[in-house]
Amino acid sequence: MPEEKNTIDTATEFLDKIRDEEEVNIRFTKQDGTLRNMRCTLSFKKIPKSDHPKGFNLSKVLKLLNKNRILHVYDLDKQGWRSVPFDRTEYVETRNLRFKIKRRK
């Protein structure tokens, strides 16, 4: 049975959705249990040049994402890189749509 259209099932889909948009809002539970809303991006057009990564290795990013289920995104409000736990993320919101994260059972 196909999944709901506005559902993200995998950490790779999570990465793709953030990468495809210039800016998204995400909601996740921090390690201390508090909820966090973050306006973030992976678009270098929106990230100050001084904060661009020195080197970028997509295979390392994917390995970290698939093994630890953590994605590093740029927080547009706090102007810095942050770690986002895929397994504790509720949704990714684009300009027009909200994508719920499917929880592992």
CNS distance restraints for C-alpha pairs under 8 A (distance, minus, plus):
assign (resid   3 and name CA) (resid   7 and name CA) 6.94 0.50 0.50
assign (resid   6 and name CA) (resid  97 and name CA) 7.66 0.50 0.50
assign (resid   6 and name CA) (resid  98 and name CA) 6.72 0.50 0.50
assign (resid   6 and name CA) (resid  99 and name CA) 4.63 0.50 0.50
assign (resid   6 and name CA) (resid 100 and name CA) 6.42 0.50 0.50
assign (resid   7 and name CA) (resid  99 and name CA) 5.04 0.50 0.50
assign (resid   7 and name CA) (resid 100 and name CA) 4.84 0.50 0.50
assign (resid   7 and name CA) (resid 101 and name CA) 5.83 0.50 0.50
assign (resid   7 and name CA) (resid 102 and name CA) 6.39 0.50 0.50
assign (resid   8 and name CA) (resid  13 and name CA) 6.08 0.50 0.50
assign (resid   8 and name CA) (resid  14 and name CA) 6.35 0.50 0.50
assign (resid   8 and name CA) (resid  99 and name CA) 6.21 0.50 0.50
assign (resid   8 and name CA) (resid 100 and name CA) 6.10 0.50 0.50
assign (resid   8 and name CA) (resid 101 and name CA) 4.90 0.50 0.50
assign (resid   8 and name CA) (resid 102 and name CA) 5.96 0.50 0.50
assign (resid   9 and name CA) (resid  13 and name CA) 6.81 0.50 0.50
assign (resid   9 and name CA) (resid  14 and name CA) 7.92 0.50 0.50
assign (resid   9 and name CA) (resid 101 and name CA) 6.32 0.50 0.50
assign (resid   9 and name CA) (resid 102 and name CA) 5.17 0.50 0.50
assign (resid   9 and name CA) (resid 103 and name CA) 7.80 0.50 0.50
assign (resid  10 and name CA) (resid  14 and name CA) 6.40 0.50 0.50
assign (resid  10 and name CA) (resid 102 and name CA) 7.88 0.50 0.50
assign (resid  11 and name CA) (resid  15 and name CA) 6.34 0.50 0.50
assign (resid  11 and name CA) (resid  65 and name CA) 6.51 0.50 0.50
assign (resid  11 and name CA) (resid  66 and name CA) 6.63 0.50 0.50
assign (resid  11 and name CA) (resid  69 and name CA) 6.51 0.50 0.50
assign (resid  11 and name CA) (resid  86 and name CA) 6.26 0.50 0.50
assign (resid  12 and name CA) (resid  16 and name CA) 6.18 0.50 0.50
assign (resid  12 and name CA) (resid  62 and name CA) 7.59 0.50 0.50
assign (resid  12 and name CA) (resid  65 and name CA) 7.47 0.50 0.50
assign (resid  12 and name CA) (resid  66 and name CA) 7.57 0.50 0.50
assign (resid  13 and name CA) (resid  17 and name CA) 6.07 0.50 0.50
assign (resid  14 and name CA) (resid  18 and name CA) 6.45 0.50 0.50
assign (resid  14 and name CA) (resid  86 and name CA) 7.59 0.50 0.50
assign (resid  14 and name CA) (resid  92 and name CA) 7.91 0.50 0.50
assign (resid  15 and name CA) (resid  19 and name CA) 6.02 0.50 0.50
assign (resid  15 and name CA) (resid  71 and name CA) 7.34 0.50 0.50
assign (resid  16 and name CA) (resid  20 and name CA) 5.89 0.50 0.50
assign (resid  17 and name CA) (resid  21 and name CA) 6.53 0.50 0.50
assign (resid  17 and name CA) (resid  92 and name CA) 7.92 0.50 0.50
assign (resid  18 and name CA) (resid  22 and name CA) 7.65 0.50 0.50
assign (resid  18 and name CA) (resid  23 and name CA) 7.27 0.50 0.50
assign (resid  18 and name CA) (resid  24 and name CA) 6.45 0.50 0.50
assign (resid  18 and name CA) (resid  41 and name CA) 6.53 0.50 0.50
assign (resid  18 and name CA) (resid  42 and name CA) 6.60 0.50 0.50
assign (resid  18 and name CA) (resid  92 and name CA) 7.82 0.50 0.50
assign (resid  19 and name CA) (resid  41 and name CA) 7.27 0.50 0.50
assign (resid  19 and name CA) (resid  42 and name CA) 5.51 0.50 0.50
assign (resid  19 and name CA) (resid  43 and name CA) 6.80 0.50 0.50
assign (resid  21 and name CA) (resid  41 and name CA) 7.54 0.50 0.50
assign (resid  21 and name CA) (resid  43 and name CA) 7.74 0.50 0.50
assign (resid  21 and name CA) (resid  94 and name CA) 7.09 0.50 0.50
assign (resid  22 and name CA) (resid  41 and name CA) 6.01 0.50 0.50
assign (resid  22 and name CA) (resid  42 and name CA) 7.16 0.50 0.50
assign (resid  22 and name CA) (resid  43 and name CA) 5.55 0.50 0.50
assign (resid  22 and name CA) (resid  46 and name CA) 7.42 0.50 0.50
assign (resid  23 and name CA) (resid  39 and name CA) 6.90 0.50 0.50
assign (resid  23 and name CA) (resid  40 and name CA) 5.69 0.50 0.50
assign (resid  23 and name CA) (resid  41 and name CA) 4.78 0.50 0.50
assign (resid  23 and name CA) (resid  42 and name CA) 7.70 0.50 0.50
assign (resid  23 and name CA) (resid  43 and name CA) 7.61 0.50 0.50
assign (resid  23 and name CA) (resid  94 and name CA) 7.11 0.50 0.50
assign (resid  24 and name CA) (resid  39 and name CA) 5.75 0.50 0.50
assign (resid  24 and name CA) (resid  40 and name CA) 5.55 0.50 0.50
assign (resid  24 and name CA) (resid  41 and name CA) 6.33 0.50 0.50
assign (resid  24 and name CA) (resid  92 and name CA) 6.55 0.50 0.50
assign (resid  24 and name CA) (resid  93 and name CA) 5.55 0.50 0.50
assign (resid  24 and name CA) (resid  94 and name CA) 4.96 0.50 0.50
assign (resid  24 and name CA) (resid  95 and name CA) 7.20 0.50 0.50
assign (resid  25 and name CA) (resid  37 and name CA) 6.86 0.50 0.50
assign (resid  25 and name CA) (resid  38 and name CA) 5.50 0.50 0.50
assign (resid  25 and name CA) (resid  39 and name CA) 4.44 0.50 0.50
assign (resid  25 and name CA) (resid  40 and name CA) 6.22 0.50 0.50
assign (resid  25 and name CA) (resid  92 and name CA) 5.83 0.50 0.50
assign (resid  25 and name CA) (resid  93 and name CA) 4.97 0.50 0.50
assign (resid  25 and name CA) (resid  94 and name CA) 6.63 0.50 0.50
assign (resid  26 and name CA) (resid  37 and name CA) 5.69 0.50 0.50
assign (resid  26 and name CA) (resid  38 and name CA) 5.33 0.50 0.50
assign (resid  26 and name CA) (resid  39 and name CA) 6.58 0.50 0.50
assign (resid  26 and name CA) (resid  40 and name CA) 7.55 0.50 0.50
assign (resid  26 and name CA) (resid  89 and name CA) 7.31 0.50 0.50
assign (resid  26 and name CA) (resid  90 and name CA) 7.51 0.50 0.50
assign (resid  26 and name CA) (resid  91 and name CA) 5.66 0.50 0.50
assign (resid  26 and name CA) (resid  92 and name CA) 4.54 0.50 0.50
assign (resid  26 and name CA) (resid  93 and name CA) 6.07 0.50 0.50
assign (resid  27 and name CA) (resid  35 and name CA) 7.01 0.50 0.50
assign (resid  27 and name CA) (resid  36 and name CA) 5.62 0.50 0.50
assign (resid  27 and name CA) (resid  37 and name CA) 4.48 0.50 0.50
assign (resid  27 and name CA) (resid  38 and name CA) 6.44 0.50 0.50
assign (resid  27 and name CA) (resid  89 and name CA) 5.85 0.50 0.50
assign (resid  27 and name CA) (resid  90 and name CA) 5.52 0.50 0.50
assign (resid  27 and name CA) (resid  91 and name CA) 5.67 0.50 0.50
assign (resid  27 and name CA) (resid  92 and name CA) 6.93 0.50 0.50
assign (resid  28 and name CA) (resid  35 and name CA) 5.78 0.50 0.50
assign (resid  28 and name CA) (resid  36 and name CA) 5.47 0.50 0.50
assign (resid  28 and name CA) (resid  37 and name CA) 6.71 0.50 0.50
assign (resid  28 and name CA) (resid  84 and name CA) 7.55 0.50 0.50
assign (resid  28 and name CA) (resid  85 and name CA) 7.47 0.50 0.50
assign (resid  28 and name CA) (resid  88 and name CA) 5.44 0.50 0.50
assign (resid  28 and name CA) (resid  89 and name CA) 3.97 0.50 0.50
assign (resid  28 and name CA) (resid  90 and name CA) 5.47 0.50 0.50
assign (resid  28 and name CA) (resid  91 and name CA) 7.43 0.50 0.50
assign (resid  29 and name CA) (resid  33 and name CA) 5.70 0.50 0.50
assign (resid  29 and name CA) (resid  34 and name CA) 5.59 0.50 0.50
assign (resid  29 and name CA) (resid  35 and name CA) 4.50 0.50 0.50
assign (resid  29 and name CA) (resid  36 and name CA) 6.06 0.50 0.50
assign (resid  29 and name CA) (resid  88 and name CA) 5.39 0.50 0.50
assign (resid  29 and name CA) (resid  89 and name CA) 6.44 0.50 0.50
assign (resid  29 and name CA) (resid  90 and name CA) 7.93 0.50 0.50
assign (resid  30 and name CA) (resid  34 and name CA) 5.41 0.50 0.50
assign (resid  30 and name CA) (resid  35 and name CA) 6.09 0.50 0.50
assign (resid  30 and name CA) (resid  36 and name CA) 6.57 0.50 0.50
assign (resid  30 and name CA) (resid  88 and name CA) 7.59 0.50 0.50
assign (resid  38 and name CA) (resid  75 and name CA) 6.54 0.50 0.50
assign (resid  38 and name CA) (resid  76 and name CA) 7.99 0.50 0.50
assign (resid  38 and name CA) (resid  77 and name CA) 7.76 0.50 0.50
assign (resid  39 and name CA) (resid  75 and name CA) 5.97 0.50 0.50
assign (resid  39 and name CA) (resid  76 and name CA) 5.76 0.50 0.50
assign (resid  39 and name CA) (resid  77 and name CA) 6.63 0.50 0.50
assign (resid  40 and name CA) (resid  73 and name CA) 6.26 0.50 0.50
assign (resid  40 and name CA) (resid  74 and name CA) 5.30 0.50 0.50
assign (resid  40 and name CA) (resid  75 and name CA) 4.52 0.50 0.50
assign (resid  40 and name CA) (resid  76 and name CA) 5.24 0.50 0.50
assign (resid  40 and name CA) (resid  77 and name CA) 7.88 0.50 0.50
assign (resid  41 and name CA) (resid  46 and name CA) 7.21 0.50 0.50
assign (resid  41 and name CA) (resid  47 and name CA) 7.78 0.50 0.50
assign (resid  41 and name CA) (resid  73 and name CA) 6.03 0.50 0.50
assign (resid  41 and name CA) (resid  74 and name CA) 5.33 0.50 0.50
assign (resid  41 and name CA) (resid  75 and name CA) 6.86 0.50 0.50
assign (resid  41 and name CA) (resid  76 and name CA) 7.05 0.50 0.50
assign (resid  42 and name CA) (resid  46 and name CA) 7.98 0.50 0.50
assign (resid  42 and name CA) (resid  47 and name CA) 7.77 0.50 0.50
assign (resid  42 and name CA) (resid  73 and name CA) 5.92 0.50 0.50
assign (resid  42 and name CA) (resid  74 and name CA) 6.23 0.50 0.50
assign (resid  43 and name CA) (resid  47 and name CA) 6.64 0.50 0.50
assign (resid  44 and name CA) (resid  48 and name CA) 7.52 0.50 0.50
assign (resid  44 and name CA) (resid  49 and name CA) 7.77 0.50 0.50
assign (resid  44 and name CA) (resid  52 and name CA) 7.03 0.50 0.50
assign (resid  47 and name CA) (resid  51 and name CA) 6.51 0.50 0.50
assign (resid  47 and name CA) (resid  52 and name CA) 6.72 0.50 0.50
assign (resid  47 and name CA) (resid  74 and name CA) 7.17 0.50 0.50
assign (resid  47 and name CA) (resid  76 and name CA) 7.78 0.50 0.50
assign (resid  48 and name CA) (resid  52 and name CA) 6.74 0.50 0.50
assign (resid  51 and name CA) (resid  80 and name CA) 7.40 0.50 0.50
assign (resid  57 and name CA) (resid  61 and name CA) 6.48 0.50 0.50
assign (resid  58 and name CA) (resid  62 and name CA) 6.14 0.50 0.50
assign (resid  59 and name CA) (resid  63 and name CA) 6.02 0.50 0.50
assign (resid  60 and name CA) (resid  64 and name CA) 6.13 0.50 0.50
assign (resid  61 and name CA) (resid  65 and name CA) 6.10 0.50 0.50
assign (resid  61 and name CA) (resid  71 and name CA) 7.63 0.50 0.50
assign (resid  62 and name CA) (resid  66 and name CA) 5.96 0.50 0.50
assign (resid  63 and name CA) (resid  67 and name CA) 5.81 0.50 0.50
assign (resid  64 and name CA) (resid  68 and name CA) 5.45 0.50 0.50
assign (resid  64 and name CA) (resid  69 and name CA) 6.60 0.50 0.50
assign (resid  64 and name CA) (resid  70 and name CA) 6.39 0.50 0.50
assign (resid  64 and name CA) (resid  71 and name CA) 7.48 0.50 0.50
assign (resid  65 and name CA) (resid  69 and name CA) 4.36 0.50 0.50
assign (resid  65 and name CA) (resid  70 and name CA) 4.96 0.50 0.50
assign (resid  65 and name CA) (resid  71 and name CA) 5.69 0.50 0.50
assign (resid  66 and name CA) (resid  70 and name CA) 7.86 0.50 0.50
assign (resid  69 and name CA) (resid  85 and name CA) 6.00 0.50 0.50
assign (resid  69 and name CA) (resid  86 and name CA) 5.38 0.50 0.50
assign (resid  69 and name CA) (resid  87 and name CA) 6.72 0.50 0.50
assign (resid  70 and name CA) (resid  83 and name CA) 6.26 0.50 0.50
assign (resid  70 and name CA) (resid  84 and name CA) 5.51 0.50 0.50
assign (resid  70 and name CA) (resid  85 and name CA) 4.59 0.50 0.50
assign (resid  70 and name CA) (resid  86 and name CA) 5.82 0.50 0.50
assign (resid  71 and name CA) (resid  83 and name CA) 5.63 0.50 0.50
assign (resid  71 and name CA) (resid  84 and name CA) 5.18 0.50 0.50
assign (resid  71 and name CA) (resid  85 and name CA) 6.53 0.50 0.50
assign (resid  71 and name CA) (resid  86 and name CA) 7.07 0.50 0.50
assign (resid  72 and name CA) (resid  81 and name CA) 6.41 0.50 0.50
assign (resid  72 and name CA) (resid  82 and name CA) 5.48 0.50 0.50
assign (resid  72 and name CA) (resid  83 and name CA) 4.51 0.50 0.50
assign (resid  72 and name CA) (resid  84 and name CA) 6.13 0.50 0.50
assign (resid  73 and name CA) (resid  81 and name CA) 5.60 0.50 0.50
assign (resid  73 and name CA) (resid  82 and name CA) 5.52 0.50 0.50
assign (resid  73 and name CA) (resid  83 and name CA) 6.48 0.50 0.50
assign (resid  73 and name CA) (resid  84 and name CA) 7.18 0.50 0.50
assign (resid  74 and name CA) (resid  79 and name CA) 6.99 0.50 0.50
assign (resid  74 and name CA) (resid  80 and name CA) 5.58 0.50 0.50
assign (resid  74 and name CA) (resid  81 and name CA) 4.39 0.50 0.50
assign (resid  74 and name CA) (resid  82 and name CA) 6.12 0.50 0.50
assign (resid  75 and name CA) (resid  79 and name CA) 5.48 0.50 0.50
assign (resid  75 and name CA) (resid  80 and name CA) 5.41 0.50 0.50
assign (resid  75 and name CA) (resid  81 and name CA) 5.95 0.50 0.50
assign (resid  75 and name CA) (resid  82 and name CA) 6.41 0.50 0.50
assign (resid  76 and name CA) (resid  80 and name CA) 7.19 0.50 0.50
assign (resid  84 and name CA) (resid  89 and name CA) 7.61 0.50 0.50
assign (resid  85 and name CA) (resid  89 and name CA) 6.36 0.50 0.50
assign (resid  87 and name CA) (resid 103 and name CA) 6.84 0.50 0.50
assign (resid  87 and name CA) (resid 104 and name CA) 7.63 0.50 0.50
assign (resid  89 and name CA) (resid 101 and name CA) 6.53 0.50 0.50
assign (resid  90 and name CA) (resid 100 and name CA) 6.01 0.50 0.50
assign (resid  90 and name CA) (resid 101 and name CA) 5.49 0.50 0.50
assign (resid  91 and name CA) (resid  98 and name CA) 6.62 0.50 0.50
assign (resid  91 and name CA) (resid  99 and name CA) 5.43 0.50 0.50
assign (resid  91 and name CA) (resid 100 and name CA) 4.38 0.50 0.50
assign (resid  91 and name CA) (resid 101 and name CA) 5.35 0.50 0.50
assign (resid  92 and name CA) (resid  98 and name CA) 5.85 0.50 0.50
assign (resid  92 and name CA) (resid  99 and name CA) 5.20 0.50 0.50
assign (resid  92 and name CA) (resid 100 and name CA) 6.62 0.50 0.50
assign (resid  92 and name CA) (resid 101 and name CA) 7.62 0.50 0.50
assign (resid  93 and name CA) (resid  97 and name CA) 5.76 0.50 0.50
assign (resid  93 and name CA) (resid  98 and name CA) 4.20 0.50 0.50
assign (resid  93 and name CA) (resid  99 and name CA) 6.08 0.50 0.50
assign (resid  94 and name CA) (resid  98 and name CA) 6.23 0.50 0.50
